[in-house]
Amino acid sequence: MNVYEHIISNGFLKGYVTWIFHGEQVGPSSSLDTSQVEGEFDHDMDTLVHDAFTMHATNESNDTDINMEDGDSREFMNGPSVQQSEDNNNSEKFYQMLREAEQSLYKELLRDALPEENTLPKSFYDTKKIISGLGLSYEKIHVCPNECILYRKDLADAEICPKCNLSRWKYNSDDHEVGRTKDGLLRHPADSFAWKNFDCQYPDFACDARNVRLGLATDGFNPFKTMAISHSTWPVILIPYNLPPWMCMKQPNFILSLLIPGPKGPGMNLDVYMQPLVEELKELWEIGVKMFDACKKESFQMRAAIMWTINDFPAYANLSGWSTRGQYACPCCGFEIGSKWLRYGRKFCYMCHRRWLEPDHKWRYNKRDFDGTQEFRAPPDLPSGAFSLRQMEYHGVGDWSPWKKRSILFTLPYWQHSVLRHNLDVMHIEKNVCDNIIGMLLQLEGVVWQGA
């Protein structure tokens, strides 16, 4: 640390550009001026070029004077008569190296200001060409991914590490199914039951991992950050799931498909604005679009499908068509919901949640702490898309039905067969539900339990 601070404060040895000292003591009076250092630098480069050329020269070119005296390099390069070597390639390489040796890396090398011009190599490839011309090369040696061994000497041709049995080569595949950990845990949407069920129903779509799976998310916000202005902008965002879990939920990978501005939210009229998007989604499912696979160097027909939507509870109603208010507010319970009207509170209270517990759970038999009854009913079946369409036909769509519309997403051929069409976002569940439950249990001030 002290050495670092001294160098920052005092700088390095003045005039020290090339390795001209070899262990001798340097006193205050031994400083070199710029011209002397630059002369030493040019001389060393000329010597290095001559040494490199001598190393590569053939025996047939011994009559060429390549060991010139100091200061003769310019005359040798531009002289009127020079006996050419029979190996023109080596001769031309020698001249090129001499020309490069006379160029300074920077104009006014020893100045502190940023150089106006420089002759540094423009690319790493050009740098390697210079190094190889000087006879300097390198050897690339593979190492085991677990850093067990180097593949050299007796193991130079080995394909598998003898210590950990791991392959020497990296397996390159565009199939997201290859290499994923499958231990029953939910690490990625591809591990979910809904994803696997979709693959079983549409194997022709699932057989090509390059087909795109999408999630659709939307919600309203006030871009002016003030409640004094009535405005609600609704972005409709597509989330591509053909990425690792640490990438698919990152903002740079989101697709802003629609932006719906207005003085108020679209409400149940959201389908009107989603018509262009749904039309493109239908085309991507039925026809697809021609794409080029840079890995396989081939063209293919890419298709796409919406797996589900992600939204808060009010937006759930706008996308699904099922009202999330009133007597039948729960889309999962549907018409079997256990709701009661509170006469004095003048709102609905939703009971009968004990039916979701295990059949032998002790709370099912507890009358005193609940509504005075025991609960022996099984949980209701989750409504499928086909079942929801039948409900719309039987109960109708309109003011007197919890179905306020038939969602435009049902025009997608696969939508009614999806087992999970809508999801509630994690943020609202954590914030609204968990905070209220904990606040009620701890009797925190300002927490009002809504009973929903």
ABEGO torsion letter per residue (X at the ends): XAAAAAAAAAEBBBGBABBABAGBBBBAAABBBAAAAAAAAAAAAAAAAAAAAAAABBAAAAABBABBBBGAAAAAAABABBBBBABAAAAAAAAAAAAAAABBABBGAABABBBABBABBABAAAAAAAAAAAGBBBBBBBBBAAGABBBBEAAAABABBAAAGBBABBBBBABAABGBBBAGBBABAAABAAAAAAAAABAAAAABAABBBBBBBBBBBBAAGBAABBBBBBBBBBBBAABBAAAAABAAABBBABBBBEABBAEAAAAAAAAAAAAAAAAAAAAEBBBBBAAAGBBBBBBBBBABBBBBAAAAAAAAGBBABEABABAAAEAABBBBBBAAAGBBBBBGAAAABBAABAAAABAAABAGBBBABBBBBBBBAAAAAAAAAAAEBEAABABABBBAAAABAAAAABABABBBBAAAAAAAAAAAAAAAAAGBBGBBBAGX
